[in-house]
Amino acid sequence: ECRFNGLHPSVEPGPIESGRACRLDRGRQESMDSGPDGGRRILVVDNDPAARAIIRERLGLCGFEVVEAENGRNGPIQMIDGSSPHPIHGVLLDIPLTGGPAALHTLRQQHPGVPIIVMSHVTEILIAREAVNQGAQEYVLKPFDQELLKAKCLRVF
């Protein structure tokens, strides 16, 4: 089951609520390798380890395999490189972090087919909207509404 309550990176995650099971659109990009359990592999780039851990836990319940990176510099771009034995199917990128805007620009240039959802604090909504104008498919605001995060990840990735 994959229904969860509110998410704020600075607090412990609450109990998992029962609800609808998550479905992944496995028909998209079937030629790409999936994670070990058949789920989509996404890269979460956020400088807050607690936020990454919560996202990994919650999206894992939906069948995603989450790979983590602390910043938007070289690591994420190399992970998406087509030569990797474990391709990334999408990126959840904290846009205000160091290297975030540059990483978005580089990702769009080098990997235009990789979907990106940017994350930003609610006070930085204009940054998030600008990132969508620069090529991201979607944005989510922190603190997260977990149901909205789940729905956007399922739709975009």
VMD Tcl script that builds the backbone (N, CA, C; Angstrom):
set m [mol new atoms 471]
animate dup $m
set s [atomselect $m all]
$s set {name element resname resid chain x y z} {
  {N N GLU 1 A 0.841 -1.181 0.000}
  {CA C GLU 1 A 0.000 0.000 0.000}
  {C C GLU 1 A 0.886 1.244 0.000}
  {N N CYS 2 A 0.370 2.312 -0.556}
  {CA C CYS 2 A 1.221 3.466 -0.767}
  {C C CYS 2 A 0.499 4.776 -0.494}
  {N N ARG 3 A -0.229 4.848 0.543}
  {CA C ARG 3 A -0.881 6.100 0.907}
  {C C ARG 3 A -0.225 6.555 2.188}
  {N N PHE 4 A 0.176 7.821 2.230}
  {CA C PHE 4 A 0.863 8.261 3.429}
  {C C PHE 4 A 0.414 9.652 3.818}
  {N N ASN 5 A 0.747 9.996 5.058}
  {CA C ASN 5 A 0.322 11.299 5.565}
  {C C ASN 5 A 1.408 12.334 5.327}
  {N N GLY 6 A 1.264 13.532 5.876}
  {CA C GLY 6 A 2.138 14.666 5.602}
  {C C GLY 6 A 3.614 14.379 5.738}
  {N N LEU 7 A 4.439 15.095 4.985}
  {CA C LEU 7 A 5.885 14.932 5.003}
  {C C LEU 7 A 6.521 16.276 5.220}
  {N N HIS 8 A 7.316 16.367 6.220}
  {CA C HIS 8 A 8.140 17.542 6.442}
  {C C HIS 8 A 9.514 17.027 6.785}
  {N N PRO 9 A 10.546 17.419 6.073}
  {CA C PRO 9 A 11.863 16.832 6.260}
  {C C PRO 9 A 12.423 16.936 7.669}
  {N N SER 10 A 11.950 17.864 8.481}
  {CA C SER 10 A 12.543 18.020 9.799}
  {C C SER 10 A 11.821 17.218 10.883}
  {N N VAL 11 A 10.824 16.456 10.537}
  {CA C VAL 11 A 10.105 15.672 11.538}
  {C C VAL 11 A 10.115 14.208 11.158}
  {N N GLU 12 A 9.907 13.343 12.138}
  {CA C GLU 12 A 9.837 11.913 11.882}
  {C C GLU 12 A 8.606 11.601 11.044}
  {N N PRO 13 A 8.720 10.660 10.121}
  {CA C PRO 13 A 7.543 10.294 9.341}
  {C C PRO 13 A 6.504 9.645 10.228}
  {N N GLY 14 A 5.241 9.924 9.934}
  {CA C GLY 14 A 4.149 9.350 10.704}
  {C C GLY 14 A 3.865 7.933 10.280}
  {N N PRO 15 A 2.899 7.299 10.911}
  {CA C PRO 15 A 2.563 5.929 10.538}
  {C C PRO 15 A 1.972 5.883 9.130}
  {N N ILE 16 A 2.192 4.784 8.477}
  {CA C ILE 16 A 1.663 4.608 7.132}
  {C C ILE 16 A 0.174 4.305 7.242}
  {N N GLU 17 A -0.609 5.036 6.487}
  {CA C GLU 17 A -2.047 4.806 6.475}
  {C C GLU 17 A -2.369 3.756 5.430}
  {N N SER 18 A -3.436 3.031 5.643}
  {CA C SER 18 A -3.844 2.094 4.599}
  {C C SER 18 A -4.549 2.888 3.514}
  {N N GLY 19 A -4.497 2.407 2.310}
  {CA C GLY 19 A -5.120 3.134 1.207}
  {C C GLY 19 A -4.871 2.420 -0.095}
  {N N ARG 20 A -4.951 3.181 -1.180}
  {CA C ARG 20 A -4.783 2.611 -2.507}
  {C C ARG 20 A -3.350 2.152 -2.725}
  {N N ALA 21 A -3.204 1.065 -3.437}
  {CA C ALA 21 A -1.873 0.619 -3.825}
  {C C ALA 21 A -1.406 1.484 -4.985}
  {N N CYS 22 A -0.114 1.759 -5.024}
  {CA C CYS 22 A 0.433 2.551 -6.119}
  {C C CYS 22 A 0.569 1.693 -7.356}
  {N N ARG 23 A 0.327 2.303 -8.507}
  {CA C ARG 23 A 0.534 1.616 -9.771}
  {C C ARG 23 A 1.568 2.399 -10.557}
  {N N LEU 24 A 2.487 1.693 -11.150}
  {CA C LEU 24 A 3.482 2.334 -11.997}
  {C C LEU 24 A 3.125 2.073 -13.444}
  {N N ASP 25 A 3.362 3.032 -14.279}
  {CA C ASP 25 A 3.118 2.875 -15.701}
  {C C ASP 25 A 4.325 2.173 -16.306}
  {N N ARG 26 A 4.310 0.858 -16.263}
  {CA C ARG 26 A 5.455 0.082 -16.723}
  {C C ARG 26 A 5.523 0.022 -18.245}
  {N N GLY 27 A 4.498 0.501 -18.921}
  {CA C GLY 27 A 4.507 0.485 -20.367}
  {C C GLY 27 A 5.422 1.544 -20.948}
  {N N ARG 28 A 5.685 2.616 -20.185}
  {CA C ARG 28 A 6.542 3.682 -20.676}
  {C C ARG 28 A 7.988 3.230 -20.686}
  {N N GLN 29 A 8.698 3.545 -21.712}
  {CA C GLN 29 A 10.121 3.307 -21.833}
  {C C GLN 29 A 10.485 1.887 -21.417}
  {N N GLU 30 A 9.766 0.901 -21.936}
  {CA C GLU 30 A 9.999 -0.480 -21.552}
  {C C GLU 30 A 11.400 -0.949 -21.845}
  {N N SER 31 A 12.078 -0.321 -22.762}
  {CA C SER 31 A 13.422 -0.759 -23.096}
  {C C SER 31 A 14.420 -0.403 -22.004}
  {N N MET 32 A 14.048 0.504 -21.108}
  {CA C MET 32 A 14.957 0.893 -20.037}
  {C C MET 32 A 14.903 -0.141 -18.926}
  {N N ASP 33 A 16.042 -0.376 -18.285}
  {CA C ASP 33 A 16.091 -1.305 -17.160}
  {C C ASP 33 A 15.343 -0.716 -15.984}
  {N N SER 34 A 14.707 -1.587 -15.217}
  {CA C SER 34 A 14.029 -1.163 -14.003}
  {C C SER 34 A 14.889 -1.515 -12.817}
  {N N GLY 35 A 14.442 -1.091 -11.639}
  {CA C GLY 35 A 15.130 -1.430 -10.412}
  {C C GLY 35 A 15.039 -2.924 -10.150}
  {N N PRO 36 A 15.659 -3.389 -9.056}
  {CA C PRO 36 A 15.712 -4.814 -8.792}
  {C C PRO 36 A 14.344 -5.462 -8.625}
  {N N ASP 37 A 13.348 -4.718 -8.165}
  {CA C ASP 37 A 12.015 -5.297 -7.989}
  {C C ASP 37 A 11.071 -4.881 -9.113}
  {N N GLY 38 A 11.610 -4.365 -10.215}
  {CA C GLY 38 A 10.793 -3.979 -11.354}
  {C C GLY 38 A 10.321 -2.542 -11.310}
  {N N GLY 39 A 10.656 -1.794 -10.258}
  {CA C GLY 39 A 10.221 -0.411 -10.135}
  {C C GLY 39 A 11.090 0.538 -10.936}
  {N N ARG 40 A 10.642 1.756 -11.045}
  {CA C ARG 40 A 11.383 2.794 -11.750}
  {C C ARG 40 A 12.478 3.321 -10.840}
  {N N ARG 41 A 13.663 3.585 -11.392}
  {CA C ARG 41 A 14.800 4.084 -10.623}
  {C C ARG 41 A 14.851 5.594 -10.789}
  {N N ILE 42 A 14.737 6.320 -9.665}
  {CA C ILE 42 A 14.809 7.774 -9.726}
  {C C ILE 42 A 15.954 8.268 -8.856}
  {N N LEU 43 A 16.508 9.380 -9.263}
  {CA C LEU 43 A 17.600 10.022 -8.537}
  {C C LEU 43 A 17.018 11.170 -7.730}
  {N N VAL 44 A 17.253 11.160 -6.423}
  {CA C VAL 44 A 16.817 12.245 -5.547}
  {C C VAL 44 A 18.050 13.054 -5.165}
  {N N VAL 45 A 18.063 14.331 -5.565}
  {CA C VAL 45 A 19.187 15.216 -5.274}
  {C C VAL 45 A 18.709 16.269 -4.283}
  {N N ASP 46 A 19.190 16.160 -3.040}
  {CA C ASP 46 A 18.802 17.086 -1.975}
  {C C ASP 46 A 19.933 17.113 -0.970}
  {N N ASN 47 A 20.290 18.304 -0.497}
  {CA C ASN 47 A 21.390 18.405 0.460}
  {C C ASN 47 A 20.994 18.000 1.877}
  {N N ASP 48 A 19.734 17.762 2.135}
  {CA C ASP 48 A 19.251 17.369 3.461}
  {C C ASP 48 A 19.106 15.847 3.515}
  {N N PRO 49 A 19.979 15.158 4.279}
  {CA C PRO 49 A 19.901 13.692 4.334}
  {C C PRO 49 A 18.580 13.186 4.905}
  {N N ALA 50 A 17.991 13.930 5.823}
  {CA C ALA 50 A 16.699 13.511 6.393}
  {C C ALA 50 A 15.605 13.559 5.332}
  {N N ALA 51 A 15.614 14.596 4.513}
  {CA C ALA 51 A 14.617 14.699 3.431}
  {C C ALA 51 A 14.804 13.555 2.441}
  {N N ARG 52 A 16.055 13.272 2.081}
  {CA C ARG 52 A 16.309 12.165 1.144}
  {C C ARG 52 A 15.824 10.839 1.716}
  {N N ALA 53 A 16.073 10.623 2.999}
  {CA C ALA 53 A 15.664 9.360 3.633}
  {C C ALA 53 A 14.148 9.205 3.638}
  {N N ILE 54 A 13.441 10.273 3.944}
  {CA C ILE 54 A 11.980 10.213 3.968}
  {C C ILE 54 A 11.431 9.983 2.564}
  {N N ILE 55 A 11.987 10.686 1.584}
  {CA C ILE 55 A 11.535 10.506 0.200}
  {C C ILE 55 A 11.805 9.075 -0.242}
  {N N ARG 56 A 12.998 8.572 0.061}
  {CA C ARG 56 A 13.349 7.194 -0.313}
  {C C ARG 56 A 12.365 6.203 0.300}
  {N N GLU 57 A 12.073 6.372 1.578}
  {CA C GLU 57 A 11.153 5.463 2.266}
  {C C GLU 57 A 9.755 5.529 1.661}
  {N N ARG 58 A 9.247 6.719 1.508}
  {CA C ARG 58 A 7.868 6.880 1.038}
  {C C ARG 58 A 7.687 6.467 -0.416}
  {N N LEU 59 A 8.611 6.868 -1.284}
  {CA C LEU 59 A 8.472 6.488 -2.691}
  {C C LEU 59 A 8.794 5.013 -2.899}
  {N N GLY 60 A 9.612 4.451 -2.019}
  {CA C GLY 60 A 9.874 3.016 -2.069}
  {C C GLY 60 A 8.606 2.213 -1.868}
  {N N LEU 61 A 7.690 2.740 -1.068}
  {CA C LEU 61 A 6.406 2.074 -0.855}
  {C C LEU 61 A 5.571 2.023 -2.130}
  {N N CYS 62 A 5.878 2.907 -3.063}
  {CA C CYS 62 A 5.158 2.964 -4.334}
  {C C CYS 62 A 5.857 2.169 -5.421}
  {N N GLY 63 A 6.955 1.517 -5.085}
  {CA C GLY 63 A 7.655 0.703 -6.058}
  {C C GLY 63 A 8.832 1.371 -6.736}
  {N N PHE 64 A 9.165 2.595 -6.345}
  {CA C PHE 64 A 10.326 3.269 -6.912}
  {C C PHE 64 A 11.594 2.801 -6.219}
  {N N GLU 65 A 12.668 2.676 -6.978}
  {CA C GLU 65 A 13.987 2.509 -6.382}
  {C C GLU 65 A 14.603 3.904 -6.371}
  {N N VAL 66 A 15.049 4.365 -5.206}
  {CA C VAL 66 A 15.578 5.719 -5.077}
  {C C VAL 66 A 17.093 5.670 -4.918}
  {N N VAL 67 A 17.782 6.412 -5.778}
  {CA C VAL 67 A 19.222 6.612 -5.693}
  {C C VAL 67 A 19.400 8.042 -5.203}
  {N N GLU 68 A 20.357 8.265 -4.305}
  {CA C GLU 68 A 20.501 9.580 -3.686}
  {C C GLU 68 A 21.792 10.279 -4.065}
  {N N ALA 69 A 21.731 11.617 -4.117}
  {CA C ALA 69 A 22.910 12.460 -4.288}
  {C C ALA 69 A 22.722 13.690 -3.414}
  {N N GLU 70 A 23.823 14.180 -2.859}
  {CA C GLU 70 A 23.770 15.314 -1.937}
  {C C GLU 70 A 23.692 16.660 -2.640}
  {N N ASN 71 A 24.278 16.761 -3.846}
  {CA C ASN 71 A 24.250 18.044 -4.538}
  {C C ASN 71 A 24.077 17.843 -6.031}
  {N N GLY 72 A 23.932 18.939 -6.730}
  {CA C GLY 72 A 23.656 18.884 -8.160}
  {C C GLY 72 A 24.878 18.988 -9.031}
  {N N ARG 73 A 26.036 18.776 -8.457}
  {CA C ARG 73 A 27.256 18.873 -9.274}
  {C C ARG 73 A 27.452 17.602 -10.071}
  {N N ASN 74 A 28.635 17.166 -10.316}
  {CA C ASN 74 A 28.948 16.095 -11.266}
  {C C ASN 74 A 28.242 14.766 -11.050}
  {N N GLY 75 A 28.061 14.322 -9.833}
  {CA C GLY 75 A 27.512 13.002 -9.554}
  {C C GLY 75 A 26.214 12.674 -10.272}
  {N N PRO 76 A 25.196 13.508 -10.155}
  {CA C PRO 76 A 23.924 13.183 -10.802}
  {C C PRO 76 A 24.029 13.038 -12.308}
  {N N ILE 77 A 24.810 13.875 -12.942}
  {CA C ILE 77 A 24.941 13.811 -14.393}
  {C C ILE 77 A 25.589 12.487 -14.787}
  {N N GLN 78 A 26.614 12.061 -14.047}
  {CA C GLN 78 A 27.293 10.804 -14.344}
  {C C GLN 78 A 26.371 9.615 -14.122}
  {N N MET 79 A 25.496 9.684 -13.113}
  {CA C MET 79 A 24.582 8.580 -12.830}
  {C C MET 79 A 23.586 8.367 -13.968}
  {N N ILE 80 A 23.264 9.417 -14.682}
  {CA C ILE 80 A 22.262 9.335 -15.736}
  {C C ILE 80 A 22.898 8.940 -17.063}
  {N N ASP 81 A 24.202 9.026 -17.146}
  {CA C ASP 81 A 24.911 8.689 -18.376}
  {C C ASP 81 A 24.452 7.334 -18.894}
  {N N GLY 82 A 24.194 7.255 -20.163}
  {CA C GLY 82 A 23.696 6.036 -20.784}
  {C C GLY 82 A 24.610 4.834 -20.614}
  {N N SER 83 A 25.871 5.055 -20.260}
  {CA C SER 83 A 26.794 3.943 -20.090}
  {C C SER 83 A 26.618 3.256 -18.738}
  {N N SER 84 A 25.825 3.817 -17.863}
  {CA C SER 84 A 25.607 3.225 -16.543}
  {C C SER 84 A 24.828 1.919 -16.684}
  {N N PRO 85 A 25.235 0.879 -15.924}
  {CA C PRO 85 A 24.481 -0.375 -15.979}
  {C C PRO 85 A 23.115 -0.266 -15.294}
  {N N HIS 86 A 22.904 0.800 -14.550}
  {CA C HIS 86 A 21.650 1.005 -13.832}
  {C C HIS 86 A 21.092 2.379 -14.194}
  {N N PRO 87 A 20.369 2.477 -15.296}
  {CA C PRO 87 A 19.897 3.795 -15.756}
  {C C PRO 87 A 18.903 4.435 -14.792}
  {N N ILE 88 A 18.911 5.747 -14.806}
  {CA C ILE 88 A 17.990 6.549 -14.003}
  {C C ILE 88 A 16.802 6.897 -14.900}
  {N N HIS 89 A 15.591 6.706 -14.381}
  {CA C HIS 89 A 14.379 6.970 -15.161}
  {C C HIS 89 A 13.812 8.357 -14.923}
  {N N GLY 90 A 14.302 9.058 -13.893}
  {CA C GLY 90 A 13.823 10.400 -13.602}
  {C C GLY 90 A 14.621 10.999 -12.464}
  {N N VAL 91 A 14.495 12.323 -12.290}
  {CA C VAL 91 A 15.249 13.045 -11.266}
  {C C VAL 91 A 14.301 13.909 -10.456}
  {N N LEU 92 A 14.439 13.836 -9.138}
  {CA C LEU 92 A 13.759 14.719 -8.200}
  {C C LEU 92 A 14.859 15.629 -7.662}
  {N N LEU 93 A 14.885 16.889 -8.091}
  {CA C LEU 93 A 16.016 17.798 -7.871}
  {C C LEU 93 A 15.621 18.975 -6.985}
  {N N ASP 94 A 16.343 19.132 -5.862}
  {CA C ASP 94 A 16.150 20.304 -5.003}
  {C C ASP 94 A 16.828 21.467 -5.702}
  {N N ILE 95 A 16.047 22.330 -6.312}
  {CA C ILE 95 A 16.585 23.348 -7.212}
  {C C ILE 95 A 17.383 24.454 -6.508}
  {N N PRO 96 A 17.035 24.916 -5.297}
  {CA C PRO 96 A 17.830 25.994 -4.701}
  {C C PRO 96 A 19.209 25.553 -4.199}
  {N N LEU 97 A 19.458 24.245 -4.079}
  {CA C LEU 97 A 20.738 23.819 -3.529}
  {C C LEU 97 A 21.881 24.189 -4.445}
  {N N THR 98 A 23.087 24.180 -3.889}
  {CA C THR 98 A 24.269 24.518 -4.655}
  {C C THR 98 A 24.376 23.610 -5.869}
  {N N GLY 99 A 24.426 24.187 -7.015}
  {CA C GLY 99 A 24.550 23.416 -8.241}
  {C C GLY 99 A 23.219 23.005 -8.840}
  {N N GLY 100 A 22.094 23.259 -8.175}
  {CA C GLY 100 A 20.790 22.835 -8.665}
  {C C GLY 100 A 20.408 23.435 -10.005}
  {N N PRO 101 A 20.412 24.764 -10.153}
  {CA C PRO 101 A 20.055 25.354 -11.445}
  {C C PRO 101 A 21.005 24.924 -12.565}
  {N N ALA 102 A 22.290 24.836 -12.258}
  {CA C ALA 102 A 23.255 24.402 -13.275}
  {C C ALA 102 A 23.015 22.934 -13.639}
  {N N ALA 103 A 22.695 22.111 -12.638}
  {CA C ALA 103 A 22.408 20.695 -12.898}
  {C C ALA 103 A 21.182 20.560 -13.790}
  {N N LEU 104 A 20.145 21.346 -13.526}
  {CA C LEU 104 A 18.945 21.312 -14.360}
  {C C LEU 104 A 19.304 21.673 -15.809}
  {N N HIS 105 A 20.070 22.727 -15.981}
  {CA C HIS 105 A 20.469 23.157 -17.321}
  {C C HIS 105 A 21.259 22.055 -18.032}
  {N N THR 106 A 22.222 21.473 -17.336}
  {CA C THR 106 A 23.050 20.416 -17.927}
  {C C THR 106 A 22.219 19.179 -18.250}
  {N N LEU 107 A 21.329 18.807 -17.331}
  {CA C LEU 107 A 20.463 17.651 -17.575}
  {C C LEU 107 A 19.610 17.860 -18.819}
  {N N ARG 108 A 19.034 19.033 -18.965}
  {CA C ARG 108 A 18.198 19.320 -20.126}
  {C C ARG 108 A 19.011 19.246 -21.409}
  {N N GLN 109 A 20.268 19.712 -21.371}
  {CA C GLN 109 A 21.108 19.689 -22.571}
  {C C GLN 109 A 21.581 18.281 -22.905}
  {N N GLN 110 A 22.072 17.550 -21.902}
  {CA C GLN 110 A 22.688 16.246 -22.151}
  {C C GLN 110 A 21.695 15.088 -22.147}
  {N N HIS 111 A 20.593 15.236 -21.440}
  {CA C HIS 111 A 19.623 14.144 -21.299}
  {C C HIS 111 A 18.207 14.692 -21.411}
  {N N PRO 112 A 17.843 15.201 -22.581}
  {CA C PRO 112 A 16.536 15.850 -22.717}
  {C C PRO 112 A 15.349 14.923 -22.473}
  {N N GLY 113 A 15.542 13.628 -22.564}
  {CA C GLY 113 A 14.433 12.693 -22.371}
  {C C GLY 113 A 14.216 12.267 -20.933}
  {N N VAL 114 A 15.114 12.649 -20.023}
  {CA C VAL 114 A 14.974 12.248 -18.618}
  {C C VAL 114 A 14.038 13.236 -17.915}
  {N N PRO 115 A 12.910 12.751 -17.393}
  {CA C PRO 115 A 11.983 13.663 -16.716}
  {C C PRO 115 A 12.541 14.171 -15.390}
  {N N ILE 116 A 12.231 15.430 -15.080}
  {CA C ILE 116 A 12.731 16.067 -13.859}
  {C C ILE 116 A 11.579 16.725 -13.123}
  {N N ILE 117 A 11.517 16.474 -11.824}
  {CA C ILE 117 A 10.638 17.217 -10.927}
  {C C ILE 117 A 11.549 17.998 -9.999}
  {N N VAL 118 A 11.353 19.304 -9.918}
  {CA C VAL 118 A 12.164 20.113 -9.017}
  {C C VAL 118 A 11.433 20.296 -7.696}
  {N N MET 119 A 12.228 20.411 -6.635}
  {CA C MET 119 A 11.694 20.666 -5.297}
  {C C MET 119 A 12.196 22.027 -4.855}
  {N N SER 120 A 11.368 22.724 -4.118}
  {CA C SER 120 A 11.738 24.031 -3.605}
  {C C SER 120 A 10.895 24.316 -2.370}
  {N N HIS 121 A 11.431 25.123 -1.456}
  {CA C HIS 121 A 10.648 25.517 -0.283}
  {C C HIS 121 A 9.510 26.411 -0.747}
  {N N VAL 122 A 8.430 26.374 -0.008}
  {CA C VAL 122 A 7.231 27.127 -0.378}
  {C C VAL 122 A 7.533 28.618 -0.583}
  {N N THR 123 A 8.534 29.153 0.131}
  {CA C THR 123 A 8.878 30.572 -0.028}
  {C C THR 123 A 9.636 30.847 -1.323}
  {N N GLU 124 A 10.048 29.773 -2.018}
  {CA C GLU 124 A 10.813 29.916 -3.252}
  {C C GLU 124 A 10.028 29.426 -4.471}
  {N N ILE 125 A 8.742 29.631 -4.458}
  {CA C ILE 125 A 7.881 29.127 -5.530}
  {C C ILE 125 A 8.264 29.708 -6.891}
  {N N LEU 126 A 8.722 30.952 -6.923}
  {CA C LEU 126 A 9.109 31.544 -8.206}
  {C C LEU 126 A 10.303 30.818 -8.812}
  {N N ILE 127 A 11.221 30.350 -7.960}
  {CA C ILE 127 A 12.368 29.576 -8.445}
  {C C ILE 127 A 11.879 28.269 -9.064}
  {N N ALA 128 A 10.935 27.627 -8.391}
  {CA C ALA 128 A 10.394 26.361 -8.892}
  {C C ALA 128 A 9.679 26.562 -10.222}
  {N N ARG 129 A 8.892 27.613 -10.310}
  {CA C ARG 129 A 8.181 27.882 -11.569}
  {C C ARG 129 A 9.147 28.193 -12.702}
  {N N GLU 130 A 10.204 28.925 -12.393}
  {CA C GLU 130 A 11.209 29.227 -13.410}
  {C C GLU 130 A 11.907 27.948 -13.870}
  {N N ALA 131 A 12.134 27.010 -12.942}
  {CA C ALA 131 A 12.755 25.735 -13.306}
  {C C ALA 131 A 11.868 24.973 -14.295}
  {N N VAL 132 A 10.560 25.050 -14.104}
  {CA C VAL 132 A 9.643 24.410 -15.055}
  {C C VAL 132 A 9.756 25.101 -16.414}
  {N N ASN 133 A 9.888 26.412 -16.406}
  {CA C ASN 133 A 10.079 27.141 -17.667}
  {C C ASN 133 A 11.391 26.761 -18.341}
  {N N GLN 134 A 12.370 26.318 -17.546}
  {CA C GLN 134 A 13.675 25.937 -18.071}
  {C C GLN 134 A 13.766 24.454 -18.444}
  {N N GLY 135 A 12.654 23.717 -18.324}
  {CA C GLY 135 A 12.678 22.342 -18.803}
  {C C GLY 135 A 12.266 21.255 -17.828}
  {N N ALA 136 A 12.070 21.581 -16.552}
  {CA C ALA 136 A 11.574 20.569 -15.617}
  {C C ALA 136 A 10.111 20.273 -15.962}
  {N N GLN 137 A 9.679 19.040 -15.735}
  {CA C GLN 137 A 8.300 18.670 -16.058}
  {C C GLN 137 A 7.311 19.140 -14.997}
  {N N GLU 138 A 7.782 19.261 -13.746}
  {CA C GLU 138 A 6.861 19.525 -12.638}
  {C C GLU 138 A 7.649 20.078 -11.469}
  {N N TYR 139 A 6.949 20.617 -10.459}
  {CA C TYR 139 A 7.609 21.014 -9.219}
  {C C TYR 139 A 6.748 20.622 -8.035}
  {N N VAL 140 A 7.416 20.439 -6.892}
  {CA C VAL 140 A 6.743 20.214 -5.618}
  {C C VAL 140 A 7.351 21.171 -4.607}
  {N N LEU 141 A 6.530 21.617 -3.682}
  {CA C LEU 141 A 6.976 22.572 -2.677}
  {C C LEU 141 A 7.174 21.897 -1.335}
  {N N LYS 142 A 8.205 22.348 -0.608}
  {CA C LYS 142 A 8.472 21.872 0.745}
  {C C LYS 142 A 7.832 22.846 1.716}
  {N N PRO 143 A 7.254 22.399 2.813}
  {CA C PRO 143 A 7.109 20.996 3.208}
  {C C PRO 143 A 6.146 20.268 2.265}
  {N N PHE 144 A 6.463 19.001 1.998}
  {CA C PHE 144 A 5.716 18.213 1.027}
  {C C PHE 144 A 4.346 17.813 1.531}
  {N N ASP 145 A 3.425 17.787 0.603}
  {CA C ASP 145 A 2.184 17.053 0.773}
  {C C ASP 145 A 2.489 15.707 0.129}
  {N N GLN 146 A 2.561 14.655 0.927}
  {CA C GLN 146 A 3.021 13.369 0.424}
  {C C GLN 146 A 2.135 12.794 -0.675}
  {N N GLU 147 A 0.848 12.978 -0.571}
  {CA C GLU 147 A -0.038 12.465 -1.620}
  {C C GLU 147 A 0.230 13.171 -2.948}
  {N N LEU 148 A 0.481 14.469 -2.891}
  {CA C LEU 148 A 0.784 15.227 -4.103}
  {C C LEU 148 A 2.135 14.807 -4.675}
  {N N LEU 149 A 3.139 14.640 -3.814}
  {CA C LEU 149 A 4.448 14.160 -4.267}
  {C C LEU 149 A 4.311 12.803 -4.939}
  {N N LYS 150 A 3.586 11.889 -4.309}
  {CA C LYS 150 A 3.380 10.566 -4.870}
  {C C LYS 150 A 2.700 10.655 -6.239}
  {N N ALA 151 A 1.626 11.438 -6.319}
  {CA C ALA 151 A 0.869 11.555 -7.564}
  {C C ALA 151 A 1.748 12.134 -8.687}
  {N N LYS 152 A 2.530 13.157 -8.372}
  {CA C LYS 152 A 3.377 13.755 -9.402}
  {C C LYS 152 A 4.477 12.787 -9.847}
  {N N CYS 153 A 5.082 12.070 -8.908}
  {CA C CYS 153 A 6.123 11.094 -9.274}
  {C C CYS 153 A 5.547 9.969 -10.121}
  {N N LEU 154 A 4.370 9.486 -9.768}
  {CA C LEU 154 A 3.755 8.422 -10.547}
  {C C LEU 154 A 3.398 8.890 -11.959}
  {N N ARG 155 A 2.967 10.147 -12.080}
  {CA C ARG 155 A 2.581 10.683 -13.381}
  {C C ARG 155 A 3.814 10.980 -14.244}
  {N N VAL 156 A 4.841 11.588 -13.659}
  {CA C VAL 156 A 5.998 12.043 -14.437}
  {C C VAL 156 A 7.001 10.925 -14.703}
  {N N PHE 157 A 7.236 10.070 -13.706}
  {CA C PHE 157 A 8.261 9.032 -13.860}
  {C C PHE 157 A 7.630 7.735 -14.303}
}
mol reanalyze $m
mol bondsrecalc $m
mol representation Tube
mol addrep $m
